[in-house]
Amino acid sequence: MVAINKKVVVILFGLVVAIACCADAQTICNMTYVDLMACKPAAMPPNPPLPTNMCCAGVSHADLKCFCKYKKSTILPSIGVDPKLAMELPGKCNLPHPPTC
């Protein structure tokens, strides 16, 4: 179940490129572009920092079930995000159990 939940976070980063043209005014699954970008450093190799409070706040307010439709994203590596590291964010943010896809 945790692996599935972590996959949802991967989707969140896949949307960064998709919403780059629409900056702060737009939200995707209740996360703003700023929220998404706040999480990016914590999912970049080789030695990512812990997610910031802003990142965790964004992930905690996101509609993670909404991100399920984006789970086949291939964009992540092209923007420097490691999917494995992105999938670790819910645990690093101590989030309660998000919905499964």
Secondary structure, DSSP 8 states (H G I E B T S, - for coil): -HHHHHHHHHHHHHHHHHHGGGTTT-EETTEEHHHHHHHGGGG-SSS-----HHHHHHHHHS-HHHHGGGTT---GGGGT--HHHHHTHHHHTT-------
